[in-house]
Amino acid sequence: AFRLVYTRLGMGWIYAFTKIPILRKVAQGIYNFWADRRTQLTKGKTLEQVVEEHEILLKDIETCSIARSQSSASERAAERPARKERPAPAR
């Protein structure tokens, strides 16, 4: 799929060398090395650590949303300033 996209964009030369079997294996090996270590190299953390942190963040957001939705309407009303009564229009 990538090869087709790059070819259509006029950038097929990027993948041209992968038509040679030995160079394709070398390129795949380099990619596999990068794919296995990219989060450690770019973020200083393993993929498992990044996923764990993300799950904790999502749980915190969910907990906060639930707590907010469970607060009673009267508590929310108490936080609002009281409305001033308007005088009835004169007839």
For each residue, the residues with C-beta under 8 A, 3 or more apart:
1: 4 5
2: 5 6 15
3: 6 7 12 15 18
4: 1 7 8
5: 1 2 8 9
6: 2 3 9 11 12 14 15
7: 3 4 10 11 12 15
8: 4 5
9: 5 6
10: 7
11: 6 7 14
12: 3 6 7 15 16
13: 16
14: 6 11
15: 2 3 6 7 12 18 19
16: 12 13 19
17: 20 23 27
18: 3 15 23 24 27
19: 15 16 24
20: 17 23 24
21: 24 25
22: 25 26
23: 17 18 20 26 27
24: 18 19 20 21 27 28
25: 21 22 28 29
26: 22 23 29 30
27: 17 18 23 24 30 31
28: 24 25 31 32
29: 25 26 32 33
30: 26 27 33 34
31: 27 28 34 35
32: 28 29 35 36
33: 29 30 36 37
34: 30 31 37 38 41
35: 31 32 38
36: 32 33
37: 33 34 40 41
38: 34 35 41 42
39: 42 43 45 46 47 49 50
40: 37 43 44 45 46
41: 34 37 38
42: 38 39
43: 39 40 50
44: 40
45: 39 40 49 50 53
46: 39 40 49 50
47: 39 50 51
48: 51 52
49: 39 45 46 52 53
50: 39 43 45 46 47 53 54
51: 47 48 54 55
52: 48 49 55 56
53: 45 49 50 56 57
54: 50 51 57 58
55: 51 52 58 59
56: 52 53 59 60
57: 53 54 60 61
58: 54 55 61 62
59: 55 56 62 63
60: 56 57 63 64
61: 57 58 64 65
62: 58 59 65 66
63: 59 60 66 67
64: 60 61 67 68
65: 61 62 68 69
66: 62 63 69 70
67: 63 64 70 71
68: 64 65 71
69: 65 66
70: 66 67
71: 67 68 75 76
72: 75 76
73: 76 77
74: 77 78
75: 71 72 78 79
76: 71 72 73 79 80
77: 73 74 80
78: 74 75
79: 75 76
80: 76 77
81:
82:
83:
84:
85:
86:
87:
88:
89:
90:
91:
